[in-house]
């Protein structure tokens, strides 16, 4: 995927779900994976021409895994002139050595988000961008149906009133395969996860299920995504279709 195409999808999401306002300071949560680095590229590129001016910072919560080297990401942020903060934590030690959790994912996510949001507020940001793409949104819907018995998924924009912080998801129209293509084309400095349970989660199950459903029923993936967008899911903001002129389009 070319950068121009990534920027087009990103602007579509930002415009249609009113994700960015004049003067926003947006933190990009960087895990080290392909998705968050693609998001960083997307917002860095968007900032150059988007009519509403905004600041951009990047942040990583270091969970404490041995050998998790973030120096390539530090170099990238320095090159982009994007401020980058690393938040040290003992989450790995707490989960695996002290509590010895057999299913740590839910607690890990909660602790990581808590540390992330606190640091984001200290940085003076009013918004945080998560790198959930189209496949993540569909997979979350499948997980919600199977394990919770409800039709639900990530919202494009969510206000966290306790933190006075807004979560946005600018990659929501981007396919995971396009993210992989972008990572390969632009040689993103991906830092591989050191988590011992990586790849053995319910989300991985949903990813494989979605892949199989789309193989057996071509087009099922896109139809499910359309159902999510038009499904009036509780908590989702109203979608605005912007009719930009050709000269306005990225």
Secondary structure, 3 states (H helix, E strand, C coil): CCHHHHHHHHHHHHHHCCCCCCCCEEEEECCCCHHHHHHHHHHHHHHCCCCCCCEEEEEEEECCCCCCCCHHHHHHHHHHCCEEEEEECCHHHHHHHHCCCCCCHHHHHHHHHHHHHHHHHHCCCCEEECCCCHHHHHHHHHHHHHHHCCCCCCCCEEEECCCCEEEECCCCCCCHHHHHHHHHHHCCCCCCCCCCCCCCCHHHHHHHHHHHHHHHCCCHHHHHHHHHHCCCCCCCCCCCCCCCCHHHCC
